[in-house]
Amino acid sequence: MGRMRENPRYNVISMRISDEEREHLEGIMNQTELSISDIMREAMGYFAANYVQIEAQRKAA
C-alpha cells in the first residue's frame, strides 16, 4: 500500500494555453526549478492575496 500523505491532492484542473504562454511558463520553470503545479499554486495564492488591487486596476483600465 502507498504511503499516506498529510495533504493529499485529489483534484485535477487542466487548461489550454498558447505556445507563447507555454514557453513563458517553461522559462519560469527553468529559473525557479519549480513544477508547473507549484508555479500555478503560487500564482493562485498571489492572485487571492491581491484580488482587491487587481480588480481595482482592471476597472481603472
CHARMM internal coordinates of N, CA and C (Angstrom, degrees):
IC EDIT
DIST 1 N 1 CA 1.4425
DIST 1 CA 1 C 1.5236
ANGL 1 N 1 CA 1 C 108.96
DIST 1 C 2 N 1.3450
ANGL 1 CA 1 C 2 N 116.83
DIHE 1 N 1 CA 1 C 2 N 146.56
DIST 2 N 2 CA 1.4602
ANGL 1 C 2 N 2 CA 121.90
DIHE 1 CA 1 C 2 N 2 CA -178.42
DIST 2 CA 2 C 1.5124
ANGL 2 N 2 CA 2 C 112.27
DIHE 1 C 2 N 2 CA 2 C -71.89
DIST 2 C 3 N 1.2795
ANGL 2 CA 2 C 3 N 113.97
DIHE 2 N 2 CA 2 C 3 N 164.11
DIST 3 N 3 CA 1.4560
ANGL 2 C 3 N 3 CA 119.37
DIHE 2 CA 2 C 3 N 3 CA -179.29
DIST 3 CA 3 C 1.5285
ANGL 3 N 3 CA 3 C 110.04
DIHE 2 C 3 N 3 CA 3 C -76.76
DIST 3 C 4 N 1.3197
ANGL 3 CA 3 C 4 N 117.28
DIHE 3 N 3 CA 3 C 4 N 143.42
DIST 4 N 4 CA 1.4612
ANGL 3 C 4 N 4 CA 122.53
DIHE 3 CA 3 C 4 N 4 CA -179.64
DIST 4 CA 4 C 1.5303
ANGL 4 N 4 CA 4 C 109.00
DIHE 3 C 4 N 4 CA 4 C -80.51
DIST 4 C 5 N 1.3050
ANGL 4 CA 4 C 5 N 115.64
DIHE 4 N 4 CA 4 C 5 N 132.78
DIST 5 N 5 CA 1.4593
ANGL 4 C 5 N 5 CA 120.71
DIHE 4 CA 4 C 5 N 5 CA 177.61
DIST 5 CA 5 C 1.5115
ANGL 5 N 5 CA 5 C 109.81
DIHE 4 C 5 N 5 CA 5 C -95.10
DIST 5 C 6 N 1.3294
ANGL 5 CA 5 C 6 N 114.78
DIHE 5 N 5 CA 5 C 6 N 149.23
DIST 6 N 6 CA 1.4599
ANGL 5 C 6 N 6 CA 119.25
DIHE 5 CA 5 C 6 N 6 CA 179.06
DIST 6 CA 6 C 1.5281
ANGL 6 N 6 CA 6 C 110.46
DIHE 5 C 6 N 6 CA 6 C -69.60
DIST 6 C 7 N 1.3326
ANGL 6 CA 6 C 7 N 117.19
DIHE 6 N 6 CA 6 C 7 N -42.63
DIST 7 N 7 CA 1.4622
ANGL 6 C 7 N 7 CA 122.52
DIHE 6 CA 6 C 7 N 7 CA 179.48
DIST 7 CA 7 C 1.5260
ANGL 7 N 7 CA 7 C 109.48
DIHE 6 C 7 N 7 CA 7 C -124.84
DIST 7 C 8 N 1.3222
ANGL 7 CA 7 C 8 N 117.38
DIHE 7 N 7 CA 7 C 8 N 76.88
DIST 8 N 8 CA 1.4688
ANGL 7 C 8 N 8 CA 118.59
DIHE 7 CA 7 C 8 N 8 CA -178.03
DIST 8 CA 8 C 1.5255
ANGL 8 N 8 CA 8 C 110.84
DIHE 7 C 8 N 8 CA 8 C -66.08
DIST 8 C 9 N 1.3290
ANGL 8 CA 8 C 9 N 115.15
DIHE 8 N 8 CA 8 C 9 N 146.73
DIST 9 N 9 CA 1.4615
ANGL 8 C 9 N 9 CA 120.76
DIHE 8 CA 8 C 9 N 9 CA 179.24
DIST 9 CA 9 C 1.5259
ANGL 9 N 9 CA 9 C 107.84
DIHE 8 C 9 N 9 CA 9 C -116.11
DIST 9 C 10 N 1.3219
ANGL 9 CA 9 C 10 N 115.79
DIHE 9 N 9 CA 9 C 10 N 113.78
DIST 10 N 10 CA 1.4540
ANGL 9 C 10 N 10 CA 121.00
DIHE 9 CA 9 C 10 N 10 CA -175.89
DIST 10 CA 10 C 1.5254
ANGL 10 N 10 CA 10 C 112.95
DIHE 9 C 10 N 10 CA 10 C -105.83
DIST 10 C 11 N 1.3202
ANGL 10 CA 10 C 11 N 117.37
DIHE 10 N 10 CA 10 C 11 N -17.04
DIST 11 N 11 CA 1.4501
ANGL 10 C 11 N 11 CA 121.26
DIHE 10 CA 10 C 11 N 11 CA -173.02
DIST 11 CA 11 C 1.5214
ANGL 11 N 11 CA 11 C 111.38
DIHE 10 C 11 N 11 CA 11 C -93.87
DIST 11 C 12 N 1.3243
ANGL 11 CA 11 C 12 N 115.91
DIHE 11 N 11 CA 11 C 12 N 133.43
DIST 12 N 12 CA 1.4517
ANGL 11 C 12 N 12 CA 121.87
DIHE 11 CA 11 C 12 N 12 CA 178.74
DIST 12 CA 12 C 1.5210
ANGL 12 N 12 CA 12 C 107.89
DIHE 11 C 12 N 12 CA 12 C -115.63
DIST 12 C 13 N 1.3231
ANGL 12 CA 12 C 13 N 116.69
DIHE 12 N 12 CA 12 C 13 N 131.17
DIST 13 N 13 CA 1.4531
ANGL 12 C 13 N 13 CA 122.82
DIHE 12 CA 12 C 13 N 13 CA 176.41
DIST 13 CA 13 C 1.5191
ANGL 13 N 13 CA 13 C 106.81
DIHE 12 C 13 N 13 CA 13 C -122.28
DIST 13 C 14 N 1.3272
ANGL 13 CA 13 C 14 N 116.50
DIHE 13 N 13 CA 13 C 14 N 133.30
DIST 14 N 14 CA 1.4603
ANGL 13 C 14 N 14 CA 119.28
DIHE 13 CA 13 C 14 N 14 CA 177.65
DIST 14 CA 14 C 1.5190
ANGL 14 N 14 CA 14 C 109.10
DIHE 13 C 14 N 14 CA 14 C -121.79
DIST 14 C 15 N 1.3168
ANGL 14 CA 14 C 15 N 115.98
DIHE 14 N 14 CA 14 C 15 N 156.72
DIST 15 N 15 CA 1.4573
ANGL 14 C 15 N 15 CA 120.51
DIHE 14 CA 14 C 15 N 15 CA 177.60
DIST 15 CA 15 C 1.5164
ANGL 15 N 15 CA 15 C 109.16
DIHE 14 C 15 N 15 CA 15 C -151.16
DIST 15 C 16 N 1.3048
ANGL 15 CA 15 C 16 N 115.58
DIHE 15 N 15 CA 15 C 16 N 154.63
DIST 16 N 16 CA 1.4631
ANGL 15 C 16 N 16 CA 121.08
DIHE 15 CA 15 C 16 N 16 CA 178.16
DIST 16 CA 16 C 1.5197
ANGL 16 N 16 CA 16 C 108.57
DIHE 15 C 16 N 16 CA 16 C -96.64
DIST 16 C 17 N 1.3280
ANGL 16 CA 16 C 17 N 115.52
DIHE 16 N 16 CA 16 C 17 N 136.10
DIST 17 N 17 CA 1.4583
ANGL 16 C 17 N 17 CA 120.89
DIHE 16 CA 16 C 17 N 17 CA 177.23
DIST 17 CA 17 C 1.5232
ANGL 17 N 17 CA 17 C 108.72
DIHE 16 C 17 N 17 CA 17 C -133.14
DIST 17 C 18 N 1.3255
ANGL 17 CA 17 C 18 N 115.47
DIHE 17 N 17 CA 17 C 18 N 159.09
DIST 18 N 18 CA 1.4608
ANGL 17 C 18 N 18 CA 120.61
DIHE 17 CA 17 C 18 N 18 CA -179.90
DIST 18 CA 18 C 1.5282
ANGL 18 N 18 CA 18 C 109.91
DIHE 17 C 18 N 18 CA 18 C -77.37
DIST 18 C 19 N 1.3259
ANGL 18 CA 18 C 19 N 115.66
DIHE 18 N 18 CA 18 C 19 N 168.40
DIST 19 N 19 CA 1.4660
ANGL 18 C 19 N 19 CA 120.29
DIHE 18 CA 18 C 19 N 19 CA 175.92
DIST 19 CA 19 C 1.5211
ANGL 19 N 19 CA 19 C 110.43
DIHE 18 C 19 N 19 CA 19 C -60.12
DIST 19 C 20 N 1.3285
ANGL 19 CA 19 C 20 N 116.36
DIHE 19 N 19 CA 19 C 20 N -39.71
DIST 20 N 20 CA 1.4707
ANGL 19 C 20 N 20 CA 120.73
DIHE 19 CA 19 C 20 N 20 CA 179.62
DIST 20 CA 20 C 1.5280
ANGL 20 N 20 CA 20 C 111.11
DIHE 19 C 20 N 20 CA 20 C -64.06
DIST 20 C 21 N 1.3297
ANGL 20 CA 20 C 21 N 116.50
DIHE 20 N 20 CA 20 C 21 N -42.95
DIST 21 N 21 CA 1.4633
ANGL 20 C 21 N 21 CA 120.01
DIHE 20 CA 20 C 21 N 21 CA 178.36
DIST 21 CA 21 C 1.5251
ANGL 21 N 21 CA 21 C 110.42
DIHE 20 C 21 N 21 CA 21 C -64.83
DIST 21 C 22 N 1.3350
ANGL 21 CA 21 C 22 N 117.22
DIHE 21 N 21 CA 21 C 22 N -38.77
DIST 22 N 22 CA 1.4686
ANGL 21 C 22 N 22 CA 121.44
DIHE 21 CA 21 C 22 N 22 CA 178.60
DIST 22 CA 22 C 1.5335
ANGL 22 N 22 CA 22 C 110.37
DIHE 21 C 22 N 22 CA 22 C -63.32
DIST 22 C 23 N 1.3303
ANGL 22 CA 22 C 23 N 117.08
DIHE 22 N 22 CA 22 C 23 N -42.96
DIST 23 N 23 CA 1.4624
ANGL 22 C 23 N 23 CA 120.86
DIHE 22 CA 22 C 23 N 23 CA 178.35
DIST 23 CA 23 C 1.5257
ANGL 23 N 23 CA 23 C 110.70
DIHE 22 C 23 N 23 CA 23 C -62.38
DIST 23 C 24 N 1.3209
ANGL 23 CA 23 C 24 N 115.97
DIHE 23 N 23 CA 23 C 24 N -41.51
DIST 24 N 24 CA 1.4657
ANGL 23 C 24 N 24 CA 120.19
DIHE 23 CA 23 C 24 N 24 CA 178.42
DIST 24 CA 24 C 1.5290
ANGL 24 N 24 CA 24 C 110.28
DIHE 23 C 24 N 24 CA 24 C -62.76
DIST 24 C 25 N 1.3256
ANGL 24 CA 24 C 25 N 116.26
DIHE 24 N 24 CA 24 C 25 N -44.43
DIST 25 N 25 CA 1.4616
ANGL 24 C 25 N 25 CA 121.32
DIHE 24 CA 24 C 25 N 25 CA 178.85
DIST 25 CA 25 C 1.5276
ANGL 25 N 25 CA 25 C 111.18
DIHE 24 C 25 N 25 CA 25 C -63.17
DIST 25 C 26 N 1.3204
ANGL 25 CA 25 C 26 N 117.54
DIHE 25 N 25 CA 25 C 26 N -41.45
DIST 26 N 26 CA 1.4611
ANGL 25 C 26 N 26 CA 120.73
DIHE 25 CA 25 C 26 N 26 CA 177.74
DIST 26 CA 26 C 1.5223
ANGL 26 N 26 CA 26 C 111.14
DIHE 25 C 26 N 26 CA 26 C -63.43
DIST 26 C 27 N 1.3280
ANGL 26 CA 26 C 27 N 117.47
DIHE 26 N 26 CA 26 C 27 N -35.80
DIST 27 N 27 CA 1.4579
ANGL 26 C 27 N 27 CA 120.91
DIHE 26 CA 26 C 27 N 27 CA 175.63
DIST 27 CA 27 C 1.5180
ANGL 27 N 27 CA 27 C 111.75
DIHE 26 C 27 N 27 CA 27 C -62.19
DIST 27 C 28 N 1.3273
ANGL 27 CA 27 C 28 N 115.71
DIHE 27 N 27 CA 27 C 28 N -42.74
DIST 28 N 28 CA 1.4693
ANGL 27 C 28 N 28 CA 120.15
DIHE 27 CA 27 C 28 N 28 CA 177.19
DIST 28 CA 28 C 1.5210
ANGL 28 N 28 CA 28 C 109.88
DIHE 27 C 28 N 28 CA 28 C -63.58
DIST 28 C 29 N 1.3412
ANGL 28 CA 28 C 29 N 116.55
DIHE 28 N 28 CA 28 C 29 N -41.70
DIST 29 N 29 CA 1.4649
ANGL 28 C 29 N 29 CA 120.70
DIHE 28 CA 28 C 29 N 29 CA 179.24
DIST 29 CA 29 C 1.5307
ANGL 29 N 29 CA 29 C 110.51
DIHE 28 C 29 N 29 CA 29 C -60.18
DIST 29 C 30 N 1.3231
ANGL 29 CA 29 C 30 N 117.11
DIHE 29 N 29 CA 29 C 30 N -43.40
DIST 30 N 30 CA 1.4584
ANGL 29 C 30 N 30 CA 120.77
DIHE 29 CA 29 C 30 N 30 CA -179.25
DIST 30 CA 30 C 1.5280
ANGL 30 N 30 CA 30 C 111.85
DIHE 29 C 30 N 30 CA 30 C -66.73
DIST 30 C 31 N 1.3270
ANGL 30 CA 30 C 31 N 116.62
DIHE 30 N 30 CA 30 C 31 N -38.58
DIST 31 N 31 CA 1.4681
ANGL 30 C 31 N 31 CA 120.46
DIHE 30 CA 30 C 31 N 31 CA -178.81
DIST 31 CA 31 C 1.5159
ANGL 31 N 31 CA 31 C 112.04
DIHE 30 C 31 N 31 CA 31 C -71.52
DIST 31 C 32 N 1.3314
ANGL 31 CA 31 C 32 N 116.36
DIHE 31 N 31 CA 31 C 32 N -38.17
DIST 32 N 32 CA 1.4647
ANGL 31 C 32 N 32 CA 120.27
DIHE 31 CA 31 C 32 N 32 CA -173.09
DIST 32 CA 32 C 1.5174
ANGL 32 N 32 CA 32 C 114.07
DIHE 31 C 32 N 32 CA 32 C -99.29
DIST 32 C 33 N 1.3408
ANGL 32 CA 32 C 33 N 116.59
DIHE 32 N 32 CA 32 C 33 N -16.83
DIST 33 N 33 CA 1.4580
ANGL 32 C 33 N 33 CA 122.11
DIHE 32 CA 32 C 33 N 33 CA -174.29
DIST 33 CA 33 C 1.5307
ANGL 33 N 33 CA 33 C 111.95
DIHE 32 C 33 N 33 CA 33 C 59.54
DIST 33 C 34 N 1.3452
ANGL 33 CA 33 C 34 N 115.79
DIHE 33 N 33 CA 33 C 34 N 30.79
DIST 34 N 34 CA 1.4543
ANGL 33 C 34 N 34 CA 121.92
DIHE 33 CA 33 C 34 N 34 CA 175.85
DIST 34 CA 34 C 1.5223
ANGL 34 N 34 CA 34 C 109.03
DIHE 33 C 34 N 34 CA 34 C -103.08
DIST 34 C 35 N 1.3176
ANGL 34 CA 34 C 35 N 116.47
DIHE 34 N 34 CA 34 C 35 N 156.96
DIST 35 N 35 CA 1.4623
ANGL 34 C 35 N 35 CA 120.99
DIHE 34 CA 34 C 35 N 35 CA 175.89
DIST 35 CA 35 C 1.5269
ANGL 35 N 35 CA 35 C 109.18
DIHE 34 C 35 N 35 CA 35 C -78.84
DIST 35 C 36 N 1.3186
ANGL 35 CA 35 C 36 N 115.85
DIHE 35 N 35 CA 35 C 36 N 165.14
DIST 36 N 36 CA 1.4622
ANGL 35 C 36 N 36 CA 120.04
DIHE 35 CA 35 C 36 N 36 CA 175.96
DIST 36 CA 36 C 1.5272
ANGL 36 N 36 CA 36 C 109.64
DIHE 35 C 36 N 36 CA 36 C -58.18
DIST 36 C 37 N 1.3195
ANGL 36 CA 36 C 37 N 116.98
DIHE 36 N 36 CA 36 C 37 N -43.13
DIST 37 N 37 CA 1.4664
ANGL 36 C 37 N 37 CA 120.54
DIHE 36 CA 36 C 37 N 37 CA -179.70
DIST 37 CA 37 C 1.5201
ANGL 37 N 37 CA 37 C 111.26
DIHE 36 C 37 N 37 CA 37 C -60.49
DIST 37 C 38 N 1.3347
ANGL 37 CA 37 C 38 N 117.23
DIHE 37 N 37 CA 37 C 38 N -43.87
DIST 38 N 38 CA 1.4648
ANGL 37 C 38 N 38 CA 120.28
DIHE 37 CA 37 C 38 N 38 CA 179.69
DIST 38 CA 38 C 1.5206
ANGL 38 N 38 CA 38 C 111.39
DIHE 37 C 38 N 38 CA 38 C -64.91
DIST 38 C 39 N 1.3324
ANGL 38 CA 38 C 39 N 116.97
DIHE 38 N 38 CA 38 C 39 N -39.98
DIST 39 N 39 CA 1.4656
ANGL 38 C 39 N 39 CA 120.85
DIHE 38 CA 38 C 39 N 39 CA 178.37
DIST 39 CA 39 C 1.5225
ANGL 39 N 39 CA 39 C 109.88
DIHE 38 C 39 N 39 CA 39 C -63.20
DIST 39 C 40 N 1.3222
ANGL 39 CA 39 C 40 N 116.97
DIHE 39 N 39 CA 39 C 40 N -44.28
DIST 40 N 40 CA 1.4578
ANGL 39 C 40 N 40 CA 120.57
DIHE 39 CA 39 C 40 N 40 CA -179.40
DIST 40 CA 40 C 1.5316
ANGL 40 N 40 CA 40 C 111.26
DIHE 39 C 40 N 40 CA 40 C -66.29
DIST 40 C 41 N 1.3306
ANGL 40 CA 40 C 41 N 117.63
DIHE 40 N 40 CA 40 C 41 N -37.56
DIST 41 N 41 CA 1.4677
ANGL 40 C 41 N 41 CA 119.87
DIHE 40 CA 40 C 41 N 41 CA 176.51
DIST 41 CA 41 C 1.5249
ANGL 41 N 41 CA 41 C 110.34
DIHE 40 C 41 N 41 CA 41 C -62.56
DIST 41 C 42 N 1.3376
ANGL 41 CA 41 C 42 N 116.78
DIHE 41 N 41 CA 41 C 42 N -43.70
DIST 42 N 42 CA 1.4661
ANGL 41 C 42 N 42 CA 120.01
DIHE 41 CA 41 C 42 N 42 CA 178.13
DIST 42 CA 42 C 1.5183
ANGL 42 N 42 CA 42 C 111.06
DIHE 41 C 42 N 42 CA 42 C -64.41
DIST 42 C 43 N 1.3284
ANGL 42 CA 42 C 43 N 117.30
DIHE 42 N 42 CA 42 C 43 N -39.29
DIST 43 N 43 CA 1.4600
ANGL 42 C 43 N 43 CA 121.21
DIHE 42 CA 42 C 43 N 43 CA 178.54
DIST 43 CA 43 C 1.5294
ANGL 43 N 43 CA 43 C 110.64
DIHE 42 C 43 N 43 CA 43 C -63.46
DIST 43 C 44 N 1.3326
ANGL 43 CA 43 C 44 N 117.47
DIHE 43 N 43 CA 43 C 44 N -42.02
DIST 44 N 44 CA 1.4624
ANGL 43 C 44 N 44 CA 120.51
DIHE 43 CA 43 C 44 N 44 CA 177.79
DIST 44 CA 44 C 1.5220
ANGL 44 N 44 CA 44 C 110.85
DIHE 43 C 44 N 44 CA 44 C -63.73
DIST 44 C 45 N 1.3213
ANGL 44 CA 44 C 45 N 116.53
DIHE 44 N 44 CA 44 C 45 N -40.57
DIST 45 N 45 CA 1.4606
ANGL 44 C 45 N 45 CA 120.13
DIHE 44 CA 44 C 45 N 45 CA 177.91
DIST 45 CA 45 C 1.5145
ANGL 45 N 45 CA 45 C 111.58
DIHE 44 C 45 N 45 CA 45 C -63.39
DIST 45 C 46 N 1.3344
ANGL 45 CA 45 C 46 N 116.42
DIHE 45 N 45 CA 45 C 46 N -42.58
DIST 46 N 46 CA 1.4674
ANGL 45 C 46 N 46 CA 120.74
DIHE 45 CA 45 C 46 N 46 CA 178.34
DIST 46 CA 46 C 1.5229
ANGL 46 N 46 CA 46 C 110.38
DIHE 45 C 46 N 46 CA 46 C -62.89
DIST 46 C 47 N 1.3268
ANGL 46 CA 46 C 47 N 116.26
DIHE 46 N 46 CA 46 C 47 N -45.93
DIST 47 N 47 CA 1.4606
ANGL 46 C 47 N 47 CA 120.61
DIHE 46 CA 46 C 47 N 47 CA -179.75
DIST 47 CA 47 C 1.5224
ANGL 47 N 47 CA 47 C 110.55
DIHE 46 C 47 N 47 CA 47 C -60.85
DIST 47 C 48 N 1.3187
ANGL 47 CA 47 C 48 N 117.21
DIHE 47 N 47 CA 47 C 48 N -46.25
DIST 48 N 48 CA 1.4596
ANGL 47 C 48 N 48 CA 121.27
DIHE 47 CA 47 C 48 N 48 CA -179.54
DIST 48 CA 48 C 1.5259
ANGL 48 N 48 CA 48 C 111.33
DIHE 47 C 48 N 48 CA 48 C -61.46
DIST 48 C 49 N 1.3312
ANGL 48 CA 48 C 49 N 116.91
DIHE 48 N 48 CA 48 C 49 N -40.85
DIST 49 N 49 CA 1.4619
ANGL 48 C 49 N 49 CA 121.13
DIHE 48 CA 48 C 49 N 49 CA -178.34
DIST 49 CA 49 C 1.5248
ANGL 49 N 49 CA 49 C 112.46
DIHE 48 C 49 N 49 CA 49 C -71.74
DIST 49 C 50 N 1.3374
ANGL 49 CA 49 C 50 N 116.93
DIHE 49 N 49 CA 49 C 50 N -24.47
DIST 50 N 50 CA 1.4701
ANGL 49 C 50 N 50 CA 120.88
DIHE 49 CA 49 C 50 N 50 CA -174.89
DIST 50 CA 50 C 1.5216
ANGL 50 N 50 CA 50 C 112.94
DIHE 49 C 50 N 50 CA 50 C -117.86
DIST 50 C 51 N 1.3151
ANGL 50 CA 50 C 51 N 117.62
DIHE 50 N 50 CA 50 C 51 N 17.54
DIST 51 N 51 CA 1.4607
ANGL 50 C 51 N 51 CA 121.93
DIHE 50 CA 50 C 51 N 51 CA -174.28
DIST 51 CA 51 C 1.5295
ANGL 51 N 51 CA 51 C 112.94
DIHE 50 C 51 N 51 CA 51 C -55.58
DIST 51 C 52 N 1.3062
ANGL 51 CA 51 C 52 N 117.76
DIHE 51 N 51 CA 51 C 52 N -45.09
DIST 52 N 52 CA 1.4683
ANGL 51 C 52 N 52 CA 121.23
DIHE 51 CA 51 C 52 N 52 CA -176.58
DIST 52 CA 52 C 1.5287
ANGL 52 N 52 CA 52 C 110.07
DIHE 51 C 52 N 52 CA 52 C -61.07
DIST 52 C 53 N 1.3283
ANGL 52 CA 52 C 53 N 117.42
DIHE 52 N 52 CA 52 C 53 N -45.93
DIST 53 N 53 CA 1.4635
ANGL 52 C 53 N 53 CA 120.58
DIHE 52 CA 52 C 53 N 53 CA 179.92
DIST 53 CA 53 C 1.5308
ANGL 53 N 53 CA 53 C 111.27
DIHE 52 C 53 N 53 CA 53 C -67.63
DIST 53 C 54 N 1.3198
ANGL 53 CA 53 C 54 N 117.80
DIHE 53 N 53 CA 53 C 54 N -38.28
DIST 54 N 54 CA 1.4663
ANGL 53 C 54 N 54 CA 121.75
DIHE 53 CA 53 C 54 N 54 CA 179.21
DIST 54 CA 54 C 1.5236
ANGL 54 N 54 CA 54 C 110.15
DIHE 53 C 54 N 54 CA 54 C -63.03
DIST 54 C 55 N 1.3244
ANGL 54 CA 54 C 55 N 117.18
DIHE 54 N 54 CA 54 C 55 N -44.52
DIST 55 N 55 CA 1.4661
ANGL 54 C 55 N 55 CA 121.09
DIHE 54 CA 54 C 55 N 55 CA 179.09
DIST 55 CA 55 C 1.5239
ANGL 55 N 55 CA 55 C 111.13
DIHE 54 C 55 N 55 CA 55 C -64.43
DIST 55 C 56 N 1.3292
ANGL 55 CA 55 C 56 N 117.17
DIHE 55 N 55 CA 55 C 56 N -39.44
DIST 56 N 56 CA 1.4687
ANGL 55 C 56 N 56 CA 120.40
DIHE 55 CA 55 C 56 N 56 CA 178.39
DIST 56 CA 56 C 1.5327
ANGL 56 N 56 CA 56 C 110.42
DIHE 55 C 56 N 56 CA 56 C -62.20
DIST 56 C 57 N 1.3113
ANGL 56 CA 56 C 57 N 117.24
DIHE 56 N 56 CA 56 C 57 N -40.74
DIST 57 N 57 CA 1.4684
ANGL 56 C 57 N 57 CA 120.88
DIHE 56 CA 56 C 57 N 57 CA 178.42
DIST 57 CA 57 C 1.5262
ANGL 57 N 57 CA 57 C 111.09
DIHE 56 C 57 N 57 CA 57 C -66.83
DIST 57 C 58 N 1.3181
ANGL 57 CA 57 C 58 N 117.58
DIHE 57 N 57 CA 57 C 58 N -38.85
DIST 58 N 58 CA 1.4751
ANGL 57 C 58 N 58 CA 120.88
DIHE 57 CA 57 C 58 N 58 CA 178.26
DIST 58 CA 58 C 1.5220
ANGL 58 N 58 CA 58 C 110.96
DIHE 57 C 58 N 58 CA 58 C -62.41
DIST 58 C 59 N 1.3243
ANGL 58 CA 58 C 59 N 116.37
DIHE 58 N 58 CA 58 C 59 N -43.75
DIST 59 N 59 CA 1.4508
ANGL 58 C 59 N 59 CA 120.54
DIHE 58 CA 58 C 59 N 59 CA -178.08
DIST 59 CA 59 C 1.5219
ANGL 59 N 59 CA 59 C 112.05
DIHE 58 C 59 N 59 CA 59 C -69.70
DIST 59 C 60 N 1.3304
ANGL 59 CA 59 C 60 N 117.02
DIHE 59 N 59 CA 59 C 60 N -31.28
DIST 60 N 60 CA 1.4571
ANGL 59 C 60 N 60 CA 121.76
DIHE 59 CA 59 C 60 N 60 CA 179.26
DIST 60 CA 60 C 1.5222
ANGL 60 N 60 CA 60 C 112.44
DIHE 59 C 60 N 60 CA 60 C -73.66
DIST 60 C 61 N 1.3180
ANGL 60 CA 60 C 61 N 116.95
DIHE 60 N 60 CA 60 C 61 N -23.55
DIST 61 N 61 CA 1.4774
ANGL 60 C 61 N 61 CA 121.02
DIHE 60 CA 60 C 61 N 61 CA -176.55
DIST 61 CA 61 C 1.5115
ANGL 61 N 61 CA 61 C 112.86
DIHE 60 C 61 N 61 CA 61 C -78.27
END
COOR INIT
IC SEED 1 N 1 CA 1 C
IC BUILD
